[in-house]
């Protein structure tokens, strides 16, 4: 799933990367055996926008245009990532969880075994080159 988003050109956060350093698609695996368990995808805005949003939210400046803008970004990115993942063969839905606002839940993976961006045979074999047959080897 991270690969499908990265293939589309989106920045994807690496597991273990400190969130203070970057923004982009964030994939979380909740290993819980309850209804909240599963794979989730969210969007993390840039560290600068997150800091500005926090400064507006802490004193409850709920009419600050930055809060609306940040929410609109998250909504737009959820729509975009849902379309990208669906095109790559994933089934996604809204997380429907008050603790996971603006996140997608991945409910199924692609049916095709190899990603669409893997090298094809004609890309690997150089024109005019043939693999040596066993009978061509020197004893």
N, C-alpha and C positions, 0 to 999 in steps of 0.2 A: 504494500500500500504506500509506504514512503517512496518507493521507487516510482510508482505511477504518478505521484504528485511532483517528484523531482523531475521526471521526464517531461512534464508539462511546463517546467521552468520555474516552479514555485520553490522558494527556500523552505527547507525541511529541517526542523531542529533534530539534532543528534541526541539520542538518549544519553543522559548524563551531562549534557551541556548546561551550564548555568544560564538560567532564563534572563539574567541581567545583561547577557552579551548579545542576544539576537532575538529576532522575531521570525515568524513563518508558521508553516504547518506543524502542528504538534500531535503526535500519535501517542495515545496512552492505552496501555493494556491493564485492565482491572481484572485480576485473577480471582476475584471473589466468586463464590458459588451461588450468590444470591442474584436477584433480578438486576442489580446494578453492575454485575460483572460483564465483561466484554471488551471490545476494542472501540475506542473513541478517537475522533479527529476533531481538533479545534484549531483556531487561528490565534496566534499571539502577535499583537501589533509590535511595532518597534519599541525598544526600551524607552526612548524619549517620549513617545506618545503615551505609553503606560504610566510614566512618571507624571506627566501633565494631567492625565485623567485621574490619577490618585490624588493629586493636589486639589482638583475640583471636587472630588467625591468626599474626601475626609471632612471638610466643613459643611457637607450637605448642600453644595451649590448645584442642586439638581436641574436648574434651568441653564446651566453652562452649556453652550453649543458644542463644546468639546466632548461632553458625555454622549450627546446624540450622534455626533460624528463617529466616535469610537464604536458605538452600537451599530451604526450603518455599515461601517467597515466589516465588522464581524458577520453581519447578515449577508453582505455581498460575498465575502470569502466562503461562507458556508454553502451558498448557492453554487459558487464556482467549483469548489472542491467536490460537492455532491455530483455535479455534472461530469467532472473529470474522472472521478472514481467509477461512476456508472458506465462511462464510455470504456473504461479499462476492465469492466466486468464485475465490479464490486456492487453489492446491494447495500445501500445506506438508508438511514432514516434519521429523523430528528431524535436526539437523545431523550427527549421528554422527561427531563430530570431537572429539578430546580437547582441542583448543585452543578449541573453541566449545561448552563445556558450557553447558547451559541456553540453547540457541539453536535457532531454527527455520531451516530452509532453504526458501526459496520456489522451487518448481520450475515453476510455471506461473501465469499471470495470468488475470483474469476474461475470459469470452467476450463479455460484454455491453460495448458500446463506451462508454456513458456511466455514470458513477457513479449509484447509486440516490438520492443526496441532491441532485442537480442540480435547479434550478428547473424546474417543469413549465410548460407553456404557460398554463394557467389561473392560475398564480401570477404570471405576468409581465403578462398582459393585465388591465387594470382593468375591472371590470364597468361596462357602459354606454358604454365607450370603443371607438371603432372607428378603425382606422388610416385615414388619408386615402388616397384613391385618386389615381392620377396625374392624373385628369381634374379633381380638386378644386383643383389648384394654380393659383395666379394666374400669368398670363404676364407 
